[in-house]
Amino acid sequence: MSASVGADASRTRVYGGLVLGVVAVSWAAPLIRFAEAPSLAISAWRLTLAAVPLLALTLVRGRAELSSFSARTWGWLVLSGLALALHFATWIASLQYTTVASSVALVTTQPVWVTLFAWVALSERVGPRGLMALALCLAGSVLIGARDFAAGGTALWGDLLAVAGAIMAGVYFVIGRRVRESMSLGTYVGVVYAVAAVALMAAHLFIDSPLTGFTPRTWWVLVGLALVPQLLGHSLLNASVRHLSAPFVAVASLGEPVLSTLWAVPLLGETPDWVQVLGGGLALVGVLVMSRDEAARQPPPPDIVPAAD
């Protein structure tokens, strides 16, 4: 009886952490709109402010683990960090050209790429209900962004940047699934966030984009981006990827465009029309279907949350 209760508690913690992570990352797009800074600088500071404390903690608590990594593992970590850097660089730039609703809807088409990459690299399969959930979520995302695609011009460029961000997020998710099986969450995010931060900062050596001179409000926004969507949100999503399939976590993340669209109504005055409402509804139904499919196919084990994390 106690083992059953423990398993239920562990399962609740994992799914609860995933939900909290999705809510946290959904604040990213509205916050970015309040930052009066170039998109590359926003990306760089968001990752840097999050990476510094995590890397310091990793160097203190995870030195033995770091020294045990093979050259191959380090290669995967660097590749994951570069993919994360490109994800933020392209997606944050997209918000300069298109609406919050369209940008976050398109960037979360990442399940398409996660499913493809996970099939090739991890031999993961998605069942019939999972494929139906994926179709519903993608249909919802396409509906939300359909008007921007039709408009063309700068809106279309923003959409393409968001899709590029989705592809990079797919790479990031799948690599995380591969390497997180053999390392703690703290070590993984400490290294990967640091690699991404260094890459984005280094990019300023080749691009004429300021890194300083911003208003106090912008600096507060940058700190908020580092604390809530990055440290809290993405870390929880990384924890979920260790225990749930990469396609499931990515599909569950499609709750982000719905929530971001809701936050944008009072904060930015971007009221969604019926197309965006319909698309958001389809995405939520898809998340529900995929959740039931995941629970039926891969129930989490009792030790789902390791103490080391």
Number of C-alpha atoms within 10 A of each C-alpha: 6 7 9 10 11 15 18 15 13 19 21 14 15 23 17 13 19 25 20 16 26 24 21 23 25 26 22 23 25 21 21 24 20 15 20 15 21 15 21 23 21 25 28 24 21 26 30 21 21 26 25 15 14 22 21 12 15 22 16 10 13 18 12 11 14 17 8 9 13 9 9 9 15 15 12 17 23 19 18 28 25 23 24 26 29 23 27 26 22 23 28 27 23 29 24 18 18 21 21 25 28 27 33 34 34 29 29 28 28 27 29 18 21 27 26 19 21 24 15 11 12 15 10 15 15 20 13 10 16 22 17 15 27 28 17 22 31 25 18 30 30 19 22 28 25 17 15 21 16 10 10 12 11 14 23 19 18 27 28 19 25 30 24 22 30 28 23 25 28 30 22 25 27 26 23 23 21 17 17 20 12 13 16 19 21 19 21 26 26 22 22 28 29 25 23 27 26 18 19 26 18 12 15 15 9 7 9 8 14 12 15 10 9 13 12 10 12 19 18 14 21 26 16 20 30 22 17 20 24 24 24 20 25 18 21 23 25 23 26 26 24 23 22 20 20 27 30 23 27 26 29 25 25 30 26 29 32 25 19 24 29 19 21 21 13 10 12 14 9 15 15 16 9 11 16 25 18 16 24 29 18 21 30 22 16 27 25 15 20 26 19 13 20 21 12 9 10 11 13 19 13 15 12 20 17 10 7 8 10
